[in-house]
Structures are given as C-alpha cells and as structure tokens.
Amino acid sequence: MDKDLCGMLAFSRAGHDRDRVYLIVDQDEEYVYLCDGRLRTVDKPKKKKYKHIQIVKRVSDEVRECMESGNRPDDIMIRRTIEEFKKRQD
C-alpha cells in the first residue's frame, strides 16, 4: 500500500468498533495502525487490515507537518482532529 496513508482519517468498517473514526499513524504491508486519542492511544494503536477500513480524507496541516517532521502526533492532537472532522459531518 501507499505510504501516504499515514496522517489520514479512516472509518473502521469491520469489528466491534465499526463506524468509529481513527487516525492512521503507521502502516506496513498488511496492516494499518489506528489511533483515536482515547481508547487507542499513540502508545497502543489498533492494528487493522486494509480491507477493514475506509479512508476518509487527509487531516489538518498541523498533523501532517508533525508526521512529515518524523514525529507522531500526540493523543490531544488526534482527539482534536477527529472532533473537528465529526463537527463538519453534522
């Protein structure tokens, strides 16, 4: 898969967390690693297969710049980004 997925928002499409919004913080050949800043923190990301997520969009410039500089966003930044996305959806 494309390394550009890091920093994007995604919906979970399978499992007990179906329809939850996450931020993709890492990926490998088979899995993406998802955080929501609450239950799934940066220290304990959720591991999910690509086929079980739906990519939503690229996130805020703040998160993108943080990830491009080689850092991971913190949980507060992830929560803020997801909350802003949910407000736009309503």
FENLINRA-V584100 format. One record per backbone hydrogen bond with DSSP energy under -1.0 kcal/mol. CO is the residue of the C=O (numbers start at 1). NH is the residue of the N-H. If there is no record, write none. Layout:
# FENLINRA-V584100
CO | NH
CO | NH
This chain:
# FENLINRA-V584100
2 | 5
3 | 6
5 | 8
7 | 59
8 | 24
9 | 56
10 | 22
11 | 54
12 | 19
15 | 18
17 | 20
20 | 12
22 | 10
23 | 35
24 | 7
26 | 33
31 | 28
32 | 48
33 | 25
33 | 26
34 | 46
35 | 23
40 | 36
40 | 37
46 | 34
48 | 32
49 | 52
50 | 53
52 | 13
54 | 11
57 | 9
60 | 64
61 | 65
62 | 66
63 | 67
64 | 68
65 | 69
66 | 71
67 | 70
74 | 78
75 | 79
76 | 80
77 | 81
78 | 82
79 | 83
80 | 84
81 | 85
82 | 86
83 | 87
84 | 88
85 | 89
86 | 90
